Amino acid sequence: MSQTQQAPWPDLPLAAWRDTQATLHLFTQIVGKIRLARSPWLNHSWHVALYVTARGLSTSPISDGTRNFEIAFDFVDAVLRISTSDGATRQIGLASQSVASFYAATMAALAELGIHVDIDDMPNELPDPVRFSQDRIHASYDADAVRRFFQILVNADRVFKHFRTAFLGKASPVHFFWGSFDLAVTRFSGRRAPRHPGGVPHLADAVATEAYSHEVSSAGFWPGGGGIDYPAFYSYAYPQPPGFRAATVQPQAAFFSEALGEFILPYDAVRTSADPDATLLAFLQSTYEAAANAATWDRDALECSPGRPGVVRDVT
């Protein structure tokens, strides 16, 4: 199926692109770490994330003295594009190269553009990591599978952004975390949370502690791996309030995973539903309500009607 013929909510079983997913995950970590190295710390690690674009994922502009540069994955043409505010560009193909080769090519392209940056080349949040510079094992790139993954990100980004408009309190952007390889959106009650214990593989405990400094209800999408072997949407609360896991949520296919400690909605339940957007919104809203009600959030102060294009929010 061509890009123009892509199914609106495409099928993407993890088994069909597991090797490509592992390679792409590491590619995004390399790019994400470049943003990390050059960006002042922003609450909850928001300064490291990538963002869905019309063609893939992007760092957004990164400061380099008096100019900016941006690194963008173009999943349509299967290239990484580095652009600077003074008009220079470099392009690197994503297919047919190992992580080590991609790492060397990316750092060389930055150097050619006069951008000098050092990163820790050890992957984060992965078991048994191998340094980017030494990883010649991960070298798979199925361009069609990546385009289908991108289409899912486009869909999730759209629905997550609509969901975000119904909240007046502090909320994260819709952003892609390269450590865990997921697209996420998070709402905050405004209250401090108990200290997070850390323990995330190959991630400093201080990072997890800062990320969960305040009470949250968070939802997202990831393509599978670890605790589940299929793509899924998730929703969790930190700290998890009493009664949260026993809450009734929508749609019927959603369930609470005791192993993961969060609600799970298999992607295929959304993809095959009569109205995927409405199905996903029902999951986001019902799991948020489960968290907010169980933790006694001040919902009257934090919520509003969903936004509509061109219509100013009524504050009267």
PyMOL commands that set and color helices and strands:
alter all, ss='L'
color gray80, all
select helices_A, chain A and resi 3-5+14-38+43-45+99-112+132-134+143-164+205-211+267-271+276-294+299-302
alter helices_A, ss='H'
color red, helices_A
select strands_A, chain A and resi 51-52+56-58+62-64+67-74+79-84+89-93+175-177+182-192+214-222+232-238+255-257+262-266
alter strands_A, ss='S'
color yellow, strands_A
deselect
rebuild
show_as cartoon
